[in-house]
Amino acid sequence: MRPLFRFYASVLALALAAALGAGPTAPPGAVPYSDEQRAVQYALLTSGLTQAGIPALLAAAGHGDPRAQFKLAVMYYHGVGLPQSYVNAMRWYKKAAVGGNATAQSALGMAYQEGLGVDRDYGEALKWDRLAAGQGVDNAQCNLGTLYQSGLGVPRSYALALLWFRRAADAGSVEGMGNLAKMYSRGQGTPRDYVLARRWFRKAARSGDVEAESDLGMLYLKGQGGPADRAAGLRWARKAADSGSASAEYVLGRLLESSERADFSGQEQQWYRKAAGQGNAPAQCALANLYYLGKGVPQDFGEALAWNRKAADQDWAPAEFNMGYMEEDGKGVAVDHAKALHWLLQAAEQGHADAQGGLGALYLSGLGTVRDYAQAYRWFAVLAQSPRAPLSDRELAVQERDQAARNLTQAELAAAKAFVRDWRPRPSRYVERSVGVP
């Protein structure tokens, strides 16, 4: 999601910059403008504003002209023509927004949503996004959809998120198209529909949206929303990965790893490593698995442990399970059942079925903790009802659950059953830097 004032500077104005050429040469010793500052300068010049006109602009803004106030806000934000100041930028954005300038309202909503130059305040973000969205500003419509989708400053409503993403997408917003596609692919606010997801991801991808390129590649790989097409999946994923997107690099690694083509053998670790270096937890975990198995790299449990730890520290459940397994089995580290219990618990709470089984076994045996039949019952029972677990694992979990139950009082058993009845997986604390994680 891009701040509107940054979008104003770096997208609209860059088009003007391309038309006008390189611009004047900076005097000797001057600090050169960034591309973004130069783009803002061109946009202001083509709108009739010169350095000599700044006093007139300040006067017009002071007399309540929302357009002048918005221009001042952009100039202060980017430090073009005026000293850079987020405080002054936000002050003029707010004046312009109060004056009814829809673009300023959208910019102010984003500022409050992201805490850019002001304290983060989702209630204020909601207020300004609603005003701008109602006037048809697609950035505000996308931001409003995100607030409803995440329940920020307002009760979560996938239906309203879908509505606003749809309005933005229909207006031609590439971000809106991508967000709408995600809603269809996840079944949020609507029945899951991979056909529509693929259609909207394709629209966004063809407009150059890197995240959509990555997600479209994964849909082609899995054959979701249409026939599977590995070649198309690789083509879109590579296009996204070449842009430097960490999640796209990870997705490409996944595609290459699953490919049967001999000329792709070993290439996956190159892309996993690029994404892992940017902090992408799924890629860190995937790279760890390559080292653990010795697949395309020399087998190295120490490296596997190190990469798993990086991902586990970000609360990525598969890596937390791997850490638990390696601590329990002594792979790359001395056996430590207490640490194994810690990591398995983190993954189990997120719904990782294998971690739930391992956690139940530790509680049942008393390894790394005091033997606890109630906890063992809880986690085996949760696993037994997990739709993600294979039938054989669920059947075994029922046997272990019943073994633990024989050691519980009626009151303890009732409490354990209540826990299982009310249990829900907790969301991961991992924040994906971009999309594309399968």
The 8 nearest C-alpha neighbors of each residue, nearest first, counted from 0:
[[1, 2, 174, 142, 141, 138, 109, 3],
 [0, 2, 3, 6, 5, 138, 109, 4],
 [3, 1, 5, 4, 109, 6, 106, 0],
 [2, 4, 6, 106, 5, 7, 1, 105],
 [3, 5, 7, 6, 2, 106, 8, 73],
 [6, 4, 8, 2, 3, 7, 9, 1],
 [5, 7, 3, 9, 4, 8, 10, 2],
 [8, 6, 4, 5, 11, 9, 3, 10],
 [9, 7, 39, 5, 12, 6, 10, 38],
 [8, 10, 6, 35, 13, 12, 5, 7],
 [11, 9, 13, 6, 12, 8, 7, 14],
 [12, 10, 14, 7, 13, 9, 8, 15],
 [11, 13, 38, 15, 42, 14, 8, 10],
 [14, 12, 16, 38, 10, 15, 9, 11],
 [13, 15, 17, 12, 16, 11, 18, 10],
 [14, 16, 12, 18, 13, 17, 19, 42],
 [17, 15, 13, 19, 18, 14, 38, 41],
 [16, 18, 14, 15, 20, 19, 13, 21],
 [17, 19, 15, 16, 20, 14, 13, 21],
 [20, 18, 16, 17, 15, 21, 22, 41],
 [21, 19, 17, 22, 18, 16, 15, 23],
 [20, 22, 23, 19, 16, 17, 24, 37],
 [21, 23, 20, 24, 19, 16, 41, 37],
 [24, 22, 25, 21, 26, 20, 37, 19],
 [23, 25, 26, 22, 21, 27, 31, 29],
 [24, 26, 29, 23, 31, 27, 30, 28],
 [25, 27, 29, 28, 24, 30, 31, 23],
 [28, 26, 29, 25, 30, 24, 31, 23],
 [29, 27, 26, 30, 25, 31, 24, 32],
 [30, 28, 27, 26, 31, 25, 32, 24],
 [29, 31, 28, 32, 25, 27, 26, 33],
 [32, 30, 29, 33, 25, 28, 24, 37],
 [33, 31, 36, 37, 34, 30, 35, 25],
 [32, 34, 36, 35, 37, 31, 38, 30],
 [35, 33, 37, 36, 38, 32, 9, 13],
 [34, 36, 38, 33, 37, 9, 8, 39],
 [37, 35, 39, 33, 38, 34, 32, 77],
 [36, 38, 40, 34, 39, 35, 32, 33],
 [39, 37, 12, 35, 13, 41, 40, 36],
 [38, 40, 8, 42, 36, 37, 41, 12],
 [39, 41, 37, 43, 38, 42, 44, 36],
 [42, 40, 44, 38, 43, 39, 16, 45],
 [41, 43, 39, 12, 45, 40, 44, 38],
 [42, 44, 46, 40, 41, 48, 45, 39],
 [45, 43, 48, 41, 47, 46, 42, 49],
 [44, 46, 42, 47, 43, 41, 48, 15],
 [47, 45, 43, 44, 48, 42, 41, 49],
 [46, 48, 44, 45, 49, 43, 52, 42],
 [49, 47, 44, 43, 52, 46, 50, 45],
 [48, 50, 52, 51, 44, 47, 53, 43],
 [51, 49, 52, 53, 80, 48, 54, 44],
 [50, 52, 49, 53, 54, 48, 55, 56],
 [53, 51, 49, 55, 50, 54, 48, 56],
 [52, 54, 56, 55, 50, 51, 57, 49],
 [55, 53, 57, 56, 52, 58, 51, 50],
 [56, 54, 58, 52, 53, 57, 59, 51],
 [55, 57, 53, 59, 54, 58, 67, 60],
 [58, 56, 54, 60, 55, 59, 61, 53],
 [57, 59, 55, 61, 56, 60, 54, 62],
 [60, 58, 62, 56, 61, 57, 64, 67],
 [61, 59, 68, 67, 64, 57, 63, 62],
 [60, 62, 58, 59, 63, 57, 64, 68],
 [61, 63, 59, 60, 64, 58, 57, 65],
 [62, 64, 60, 61, 65, 59, 68, 98],
 [63, 65, 60, 67, 66, 59, 62, 68],
 [66, 64, 95, 68, 67, 98, 100, 63],
 [67, 65, 69, 68, 64, 70, 95, 100],
 [68, 66, 60, 70, 69, 64, 65, 56],
 [69, 67, 60, 65, 71, 95, 91, 66],
 [68, 70, 72, 66, 67, 71, 95, 92],
 [71, 69, 67, 73, 72, 68, 74, 66],
 [72, 70, 74, 68, 69, 73, 75, 67],
 [71, 73, 88, 91, 69, 75, 92, 70],
 [74, 72, 76, 70, 71, 75, 77, 69],
 [75, 73, 79, 71, 77, 72, 76, 78],
 [76, 74, 83, 88, 78, 72, 84, 77],
 [75, 77, 88, 73, 85, 74, 78, 83],
 [76, 78, 74, 75, 79, 83, 36, 73],
 [83, 79, 77, 75, 82, 81, 74, 76],
 [78, 80, 74, 81, 77, 36, 40, 75],
 [81, 79, 78, 74, 50, 82, 53, 40],
 [80, 82, 79, 78, 75, 74, 83, 71],
 [83, 81, 78, 84, 75, 80, 79, 74],
 [78, 82, 84, 75, 76, 77, 81, 85],
 [85, 83, 75, 86, 87, 76, 88, 82],
 [86, 84, 88, 116, 76, 87, 89, 75],
 [85, 87, 89, 84, 88, 116, 90, 117],
 [88, 86, 90, 84, 89, 85, 91, 75],
 [89, 87, 72, 85, 75, 76, 91, 86],
 [88, 90, 92, 86, 87, 91, 85, 93],
 [89, 91, 87, 93, 88, 92, 86, 94],
 [92, 90, 94, 72, 93, 68, 88, 89],
 [93, 91, 89, 95, 72, 103, 94, 90],
 [92, 94, 96, 91, 90, 95, 97, 89],
 [95, 93, 91, 97, 96, 92, 98, 90],
 [94, 96, 65, 98, 92, 68, 93, 97],
 [95, 97, 104, 93, 103, 100, 99, 98],
 [96, 98, 94, 99, 95, 93, 100, 104],
 [99, 97, 95, 96, 65, 100, 94, 63],
 [98, 100, 96, 97, 101, 95, 65, 104],
 [99, 101, 96, 103, 95, 102, 98, 65],
 [102, 100, 131, 104, 103, 99, 105, 134],
 [103, 101, 105, 104, 100, 106, 131, 136],
 [104, 102, 106, 96, 105, 100, 101, 92],
 [105, 103, 96, 101, 107, 127, 102, 106],
 [104, 106, 108, 139, 102, 103, 131, 107],
 [107, 105, 3, 103, 109, 108, 104, 4],
 [106, 108, 110, 104, 109, 105, 103, 92],
 [109, 107, 124, 127, 105, 128, 111, 110],
 [108, 110, 112, 106, 107, 111, 2, 113],
 [109, 111, 115, 107, 113, 108, 112, 114],
 [112, 110, 119, 124, 114, 120, 108, 109],
 [113, 111, 109, 124, 110, 121, 119, 114],
 [112, 114, 110, 115, 111, 109, 119, 120],
 [115, 113, 119, 111, 118, 117, 110, 112],
 [114, 116, 110, 117, 113, 111, 118, 119],
 [115, 117, 85, 86, 114, 89, 110, 118],
 [118, 116, 114, 115, 119, 111, 110, 89],
 [117, 119, 114, 120, 111, 116, 115, 113],
 [120, 118, 114, 111, 112, 113, 117, 121],
 [119, 121, 111, 123, 122, 118, 112, 124],
 [122, 120, 152, 124, 123, 112, 151, 125],
 [121, 123, 152, 125, 124, 120, 126, 153],
 [124, 122, 126, 125, 121, 120, 111, 127],
 [125, 123, 108, 121, 111, 112, 122, 126],
 [124, 126, 122, 128, 123, 127, 121, 129],
 [125, 127, 123, 129, 124, 128, 122, 130],
 [128, 126, 108, 130, 104, 129, 124, 125],
 [129, 127, 139, 108, 125, 131, 130, 105],
 [130, 128, 132, 127, 126, 131, 133, 125],
 [129, 131, 127, 133, 128, 132, 126, 134],
 [130, 132, 101, 134, 128, 133, 105, 104],
 [133, 131, 140, 139, 135, 129, 136, 134],
 [132, 134, 130, 131, 135, 129, 136, 140],
 [135, 133, 131, 132, 136, 101, 130, 129],
 [134, 136, 132, 133, 137, 131, 140, 139],
 [137, 135, 132, 139, 131, 138, 134, 140],
 [136, 138, 167, 140, 139, 135, 172, 141],
 [139, 137, 141, 140, 136, 142, 3, 105],
 [140, 138, 142, 128, 132, 105, 137, 141],
 [139, 141, 132, 137, 143, 163, 138, 142],
 [142, 140, 144, 138, 139, 143, 164, 175],
 [143, 141, 139, 145, 144, 140, 138, 146],
 [142, 144, 140, 146, 145, 141, 128, 139],
 [143, 145, 160, 141, 163, 147, 142, 146],
 [144, 146, 148, 142, 143, 147, 149, 141],
 [145, 147, 151, 143, 149, 144, 148, 150],
 [148, 146, 150, 155, 160, 144, 156, 145],
 [147, 149, 145, 160, 157, 146, 150, 155],
 [148, 150, 146, 151, 147, 155, 145, 156],
 [155, 151, 149, 154, 147, 153, 146, 148],
 [150, 152, 146, 153, 149, 121, 147, 154],
 [153, 151, 121, 122, 150, 125, 146, 154],
 [152, 154, 150, 151, 155, 147, 146, 122],
 [155, 153, 150, 156, 147, 152, 151, 149],
 [150, 154, 156, 147, 148, 149, 153, 157],
 [157, 155, 147, 158, 159, 148, 160, 154],
 [156, 158, 188, 160, 148, 159, 187, 161],
 [157, 159, 188, 161, 156, 160, 162, 189],
 [160, 158, 162, 161, 156, 157, 163, 147],
 [161, 159, 144, 157, 147, 148, 163, 162],
 [160, 162, 158, 164, 159, 163, 165, 157],
 [163, 161, 159, 165, 160, 164, 158, 166],
 [164, 162, 166, 144, 165, 140, 160, 161],
 [165, 163, 175, 167, 161, 179, 166, 141],
 [164, 166, 168, 162, 163, 167, 161, 169],
 [167, 165, 163, 169, 168, 164, 170, 162],
 [166, 168, 137, 175, 170, 164, 172, 165],
 [169, 167, 175, 176, 172, 165, 171, 170],
 [168, 170, 166, 171, 167, 165, 172, 176],
 [171, 169, 167, 168, 172, 166, 137, 135],
 [170, 172, 168, 169, 173, 167, 176, 175],
 [173, 171, 168, 175, 167, 174, 170, 137],
 [172, 174, 176, 203, 175, 171, 177, 168],
 [175, 173, 177, 172, 176, 178, 141, 203],
 [174, 176, 168, 164, 167, 172, 178, 173],
 [177, 175, 168, 173, 179, 174, 178, 199],
 [176, 178, 180, 174, 179, 175, 200, 203],
 [179, 177, 175, 181, 180, 176, 174, 164],
 [178, 180, 182, 176, 181, 164, 177, 175],
 [179, 181, 196, 177, 199, 183, 178, 182],
 [182, 180, 184, 178, 179, 183, 185, 177],
 [181, 183, 187, 179, 185, 180, 184, 186],
 [184, 182, 186, 196, 192, 180, 191, 181],
 [183, 185, 181, 196, 193, 182, 191, 186],
 [186, 184, 182, 183, 187, 191, 181, 192],
 [191, 185, 187, 190, 183, 189, 184, 182],
 [186, 188, 182, 189, 185, 157, 183, 190],
 [189, 187, 158, 157, 161, 186, 190, 182],
 [188, 190, 187, 186, 191, 183, 158, 182],
 [191, 189, 186, 192, 187, 188, 183, 185],
 [186, 192, 190, 183, 184, 185, 189, 193],
 [191, 193, 183, 194, 195, 184, 190, 196],
 [192, 194, 224, 196, 184, 195, 223, 197],
 [193, 195, 224, 197, 196, 192, 198, 225],
 [196, 194, 198, 197, 193, 192, 199, 183],
 [197, 195, 180, 193, 183, 184, 199, 194],
 [196, 198, 200, 194, 195, 199, 193, 224],
 [199, 197, 195, 201, 196, 200, 194, 202],
 [200, 198, 202, 180, 201, 196, 176, 197],
 [201, 199, 197, 211, 203, 202, 198, 180],
 [200, 202, 204, 198, 199, 203, 197, 205],
 [203, 201, 199, 205, 200, 204, 198, 206],
 [202, 204, 206, 200, 173, 201, 205, 208],
 [205, 203, 212, 208, 201, 211, 207, 206],
 [204, 206, 202, 207, 203, 201, 208, 212],
 [205, 207, 203, 204, 208, 202, 173, 201],
 [206, 208, 204, 205, 209, 203, 212, 211],
 [209, 207, 204, 211, 203, 210, 206, 212],
 [210, 208, 239, 212, 211, 207, 213, 204],
 [211, 209, 213, 212, 208, 434, 214, 435],
 [210, 212, 204, 214, 200, 213, 208, 209],
 [213, 211, 204, 209, 215, 235, 210, 239],
 [212, 214, 236, 216, 210, 247, 211, 435],
 [215, 213, 435, 211, 217, 216, 212, 210],
 [216, 214, 218, 212, 217, 213, 200, 211],
 [232, 215, 217, 235, 236, 213, 219, 214],
 [216, 218, 220, 214, 219, 215, 232, 221],
 [219, 217, 223, 215, 221, 220, 216, 222],
 [220, 218, 232, 222, 228, 227, 216, 217],
 [219, 221, 217, 229, 232, 218, 222, 227],
 [222, 220, 218, 223, 219, 227, 217, 228],
 [227, 221, 223, 226, 219, 220, 225, 218],
 [224, 222, 218, 221, 225, 193, 219, 227],
 [225, 223, 194, 193, 197, 222, 218, 196],
 [224, 226, 223, 222, 227, 194, 219, 193],
 [227, 225, 222, 228, 223, 224, 219, 221],
 [222, 226, 228, 219, 220, 221, 229, 225],
 [229, 227, 219, 231, 230, 220, 232, 226],
 [228, 230, 232, 220, 231, 233, 219, 227],
 [229, 231, 233, 232, 228, 234, 220, 219],
 [232, 230, 234, 228, 233, 229, 235, 219],
 [231, 216, 233, 219, 229, 220, 230, 235],
 [232, 234, 236, 230, 231, 235, 237, 229],
 [233, 235, 231, 237, 232, 236, 230, 238],
 [236, 234, 216, 238, 212, 232, 237, 233],
 [235, 237, 213, 233, 216, 239, 251, 238],
 [238, 236, 240, 234, 239, 235, 233, 241],
 [237, 239, 235, 241, 236, 240, 234, 242],
 [240, 238, 209, 236, 237, 241, 242, 212],
 [241, 239, 248, 247, 237, 242, 243, 238],
 [240, 242, 238, 243, 239, 237, 244, 248],
 [243, 241, 240, 239, 244, 238, 209, 247],
 [242, 244, 241, 240, 245, 248, 239, 247],
 [245, 243, 247, 240, 246, 242, 248, 239],
 [246, 244, 274, 248, 247, 243, 279, 249],
 [245, 247, 249, 248, 435, 244, 433, 434],
 [248, 246, 240, 250, 244, 213, 249, 245],
 [249, 247, 240, 245, 251, 270, 246, 250],
 [248, 250, 246, 252, 247, 282, 251, 271],
 [249, 251, 253, 247, 252, 248, 246, 254],
 [252, 250, 254, 248, 236, 253, 249, 255],
 [251, 253, 267, 249, 255, 270, 250, 254],
 [254, 252, 250, 256, 251, 255, 257, 249],
 [253, 255, 251, 257, 252, 256, 258, 250],
 [254, 256, 258, 252, 267, 257, 253, 263],
 [255, 257, 253, 267, 254, 258, 252, 264],
 [258, 256, 254, 255, 253, 259, 252, 260],
 [259, 257, 255, 260, 256, 254, 263, 264],
 [258, 260, 261, 257, 263, 264, 256, 255],
 [261, 259, 262, 258, 263, 264, 255, 257],
 [260, 262, 264, 263, 259, 258, 265, 255],
 [261, 263, 260, 264, 265, 266, 259, 258],
 [264, 262, 261, 260, 266, 255, 265, 258],
 [265, 263, 261, 262, 266, 260, 256, 267],
 [264, 266, 295, 267, 268, 263, 256, 269],
 [267, 265, 269, 268, 263, 264, 255, 270],
 [266, 268, 252, 255, 270, 269, 256, 265],
 [267, 269, 271, 270, 266, 272, 265, 286],
 [268, 270, 272, 267, 266, 271, 273, 252],
 [271, 269, 273, 252, 248, 272, 267, 268],
 [272, 270, 268, 282, 274, 249, 273, 269],
 [271, 273, 275, 269, 270, 274, 268, 276],
 [274, 272, 270, 276, 271, 275, 269, 277],
 [273, 275, 245, 277, 271, 276, 272, 279],
 [276, 274, 283, 272, 279, 282, 278, 277],
 [275, 277, 273, 274, 278, 272, 279, 283],
 [278, 276, 274, 275, 279, 245, 273, 272],
 [279, 277, 275, 276, 280, 274, 283, 245],
 [278, 280, 275, 282, 274, 277, 281, 245],
 [279, 281, 310, 283, 282, 278, 284, 315],
 [282, 280, 284, 283, 279, 285, 310, 315],
 [281, 283, 285, 271, 275, 284, 280, 249],
 [284, 282, 275, 280, 286, 306, 281, 285],
 [283, 285, 287, 281, 307, 282, 286, 318],
 [286, 284, 282, 288, 287, 283, 281, 289],
 [285, 287, 289, 283, 288, 284, 271, 282],
 [286, 288, 303, 284, 306, 290, 285, 289],
 [287, 289, 291, 285, 286, 290, 292, 284],
 [290, 288, 294, 286, 292, 287, 291, 293],
 [289, 291, 293, 298, 303, 287, 299, 288],
 [292, 290, 288, 303, 300, 289, 293, 298],
 [291, 293, 289, 294, 290, 298, 288, 299],
 [298, 294, 292, 290, 297, 296, 289, 291],
 [295, 293, 289, 292, 296, 290, 297, 298],
 [294, 296, 265, 293, 289, 297, 268, 264],
 [297, 295, 293, 294, 290, 298, 289, 265],
 [298, 296, 293, 299, 290, 295, 294, 292],
 [293, 299, 297, 290, 291, 292, 296, 300],
 [298, 300, 290, 301, 302, 291, 297, 303],
 [301, 299, 331, 303, 291, 302, 330, 304],
 [300, 302, 331, 304, 303, 299, 305, 332],
 [303, 301, 305, 304, 299, 300, 306, 290],
 [304, 302, 287, 300, 290, 291, 301, 306],
 [303, 305, 307, 301, 302, 306, 300, 308],
 [304, 306, 302, 308, 307, 303, 301, 309],
 [307, 305, 287, 309, 308, 283, 303, 304],
 [308, 306, 304, 318, 310, 284, 309, 305],
 [307, 309, 311, 305, 306, 310, 312, 304],
 [310, 308, 306, 312, 307, 311, 305, 313],
 [309, 311, 280, 313, 307, 308, 312, 315],
 [312, 310, 319, 308, 314, 318, 315, 313],
 [311, 313, 309, 310, 314, 308, 315, 319],
 [312, 314, 311, 310, 429, 315, 309, 280],
 [315, 313, 311, 429, 312, 428, 316, 427],
 [314, 316, 311, 318, 310, 313, 317, 429],
 [315, 317, 346, 319, 318, 314, 320, 351],
 [318, 316, 320, 319, 315, 321, 346, 284],
 [319, 317, 321, 311, 307, 320, 316, 284],
 [320, 318, 311, 316, 322, 342, 321, 317],
 [319, 321, 323, 317, 318, 343, 322, 354],
 [320, 322, 318, 324, 319, 323, 325, 317],
 [323, 321, 319, 325, 320, 324, 326, 318],
 [324, 322, 339, 342, 320, 326, 343, 321],
 [323, 325, 321, 327, 322, 326, 328, 320],
 [324, 326, 330, 328, 322, 327, 323, 329],
 [327, 325, 339, 323, 329, 334, 335, 324],
 [328, 326, 324, 336, 325, 339, 334, 329],
 [327, 329, 325, 326, 330, 324, 334, 333],
 [330, 328, 334, 333, 332, 326, 325, 327],
 [329, 331, 325, 332, 328, 300, 326, 333],
 [332, 330, 300, 301, 329, 304, 333, 325],
 [333, 331, 329, 330, 334, 326, 325, 301],
 [332, 334, 329, 335, 326, 331, 330, 328],
 [335, 333, 329, 326, 327, 328, 332, 336],
 [336, 334, 326, 337, 338, 327, 333, 339],
 [337, 335, 367, 339, 327, 338, 366, 340],
 [336, 338, 367, 340, 339, 335, 341, 368],
 [339, 337, 341, 340, 336, 335, 342, 326],
 [338, 340, 323, 336, 326, 337, 342, 327],
 [339, 341, 337, 343, 338, 342, 344, 336],
 [342, 340, 338, 344, 339, 343, 337, 345],
 [341, 343, 323, 319, 345, 339, 344, 340],
 [342, 344, 354, 340, 323, 346, 320, 345],
 [343, 345, 347, 341, 342, 346, 340, 348],
 [346, 344, 342, 343, 348, 347, 341, 319],
 [345, 347, 316, 343, 349, 344, 348, 351],
 [348, 346, 355, 351, 344, 354, 350, 349],
 [347, 349, 346, 350, 345, 424, 425, 344],
 [350, 348, 424, 425, 347, 346, 351, 426],
 [349, 351, 347, 424, 348, 352, 346, 355],
 [352, 350, 347, 354, 346, 353, 349, 355],
 [351, 353, 355, 354, 388, 382, 350, 356],
 [354, 352, 356, 355, 351, 357, 320, 347],
 [353, 355, 347, 357, 343, 352, 351, 356],
 [356, 354, 347, 352, 358, 353, 357, 378],
 [355, 357, 359, 353, 354, 358, 379, 360],
 [358, 356, 354, 360, 359, 355, 353, 361],
 [357, 359, 355, 361, 360, 356, 343, 354],
 [358, 360, 375, 356, 362, 378, 357, 361],
 [359, 361, 363, 357, 358, 362, 364, 356],
 [362, 360, 366, 358, 364, 363, 359, 365],
 [361, 363, 365, 375, 371, 359, 370, 360],
 [364, 362, 360, 375, 361, 365, 372, 370],
 [363, 365, 361, 362, 366, 370, 360, 371],
 [370, 366, 364, 369, 362, 368, 361, 363],
 [365, 367, 361, 368, 364, 336, 362, 369],
 [368, 366, 337, 336, 365, 340, 361, 369],
 [369, 367, 365, 366, 370, 337, 362, 361],
 [368, 370, 365, 371, 367, 362, 366, 364],
 [365, 371, 369, 362, 363, 364, 368, 372],
 [372, 370, 362, 374, 373, 369, 363, 375],
 [371, 373, 375, 403, 374, 363, 376, 370],
 [372, 374, 376, 375, 371, 415, 377, 411],
 [375, 373, 377, 376, 372, 371, 378, 362],
 [374, 376, 359, 372, 362, 363, 373, 377],
 [377, 375, 400, 373, 379, 374, 403, 378],
 [378, 376, 374, 380, 375, 379, 415, 419],
 [377, 379, 381, 359, 380, 375, 355, 376],
 [378, 380, 396, 382, 400, 376, 381, 359],
 [381, 379, 383, 377, 378, 382, 400, 376],
 [382, 380, 378, 383, 379, 384, 419, 377],
 [381, 383, 385, 379, 380, 384, 352, 355],
 [384, 382, 393, 380, 396, 381, 385, 397],
 [383, 385, 382, 381, 386, 380, 393, 388],
 [384, 386, 382, 387, 388, 383, 381, 352],
 [387, 385, 388, 384, 389, 383, 382, 390],
 [388, 386, 385, 389, 352, 351, 350, 382],
 [387, 389, 386, 385, 352, 392, 393, 390],
 [390, 388, 392, 391, 393, 387, 386, 385],
 [389, 391, 393, 392, 394, 388, 395, 383],
 [390, 392, 394, 393, 389, 395, 388, 396],
 [393, 391, 395, 389, 390, 394, 396, 388],
 [392, 394, 383, 396, 390, 395, 391, 397],
 [393, 395, 391, 397, 396, 392, 390, 398],
 [394, 396, 392, 398, 397, 393, 391, 399],
 [397, 395, 393, 379, 399, 383, 398, 394],
 [398, 396, 400, 394, 395, 399, 383, 401],
 [397, 399, 395, 401, 396, 400, 402, 394],
 [400, 398, 402, 396, 401, 397, 403, 395],
 [401, 399, 376, 397, 379, 403, 402, 398],
 [400, 402, 404, 398, 403, 399, 397, 405],
 [403, 401, 399, 400, 404, 405, 398, 406],
 [402, 404, 372, 400, 401, 376, 405, 406],
 [403, 405, 401, 407, 406, 402, 400, 376],
 [406, 404, 403, 402, 407, 401, 408, 372],
 [405, 407, 404, 403, 372, 408, 402, 373],
 [408, 406, 404, 411, 405, 412, 409, 373],
 [407, 409, 411, 410, 412, 406, 405, 404],
 [410, 408, 412, 411, 413, 407, 414, 404],
 [409, 411, 413, 408, 412, 414, 407, 415],
 [412, 410, 408, 414, 413, 409, 407, 415],
 [411, 413, 415, 409, 410, 414, 407, 408],
 [412, 414, 410, 416, 415, 411, 409, 417],
 [413, 415, 417, 411, 412, 416, 410, 418],
 [416, 414, 412, 418, 417, 413, 377, 373],
 [415, 417, 419, 413, 418, 414, 420, 412],
 [418, 416, 420, 414, 415, 419, 413, 421],
 [419, 417, 415, 416, 421, 420, 422, 414],
 [418, 420, 416, 422, 417, 421, 381, 377],
 [421, 419, 417, 418, 422, 416, 381, 415],
 [422, 420, 418, 419, 417, 423, 416, 415],
 [423, 421, 419, 420, 418, 424, 381, 417],
 [422, 424, 425, 421, 350, 348, 349, 419],
 [425, 423, 349, 350, 348, 426, 422, 347],
 [424, 426, 349, 348, 423, 427, 350, 428],
 [427, 425, 349, 428, 424, 348, 429, 350],
 [426, 428, 429, 314, 425, 349, 315, 316],
 [427, 429, 314, 430, 426, 313, 315, 425],
 [430, 428, 427, 313, 314, 315, 431, 280],
 [431, 429, 432, 428, 427, 313, 433, 314],
 [430, 432, 433, 429, 434, 279, 246, 280],
 [433, 431, 430, 434, 279, 246, 245, 278],
 [434, 432, 431, 246, 210, 435, 245, 244],
 [435, 433, 210, 436, 246, 431, 432, 214],
 [434, 436, 214, 213, 246, 247, 437, 250],
 [435, 437, 434, 246, 250, 281, 249, 214],
 [436, 435, 217, 250, 214, 434, 253, 218]]
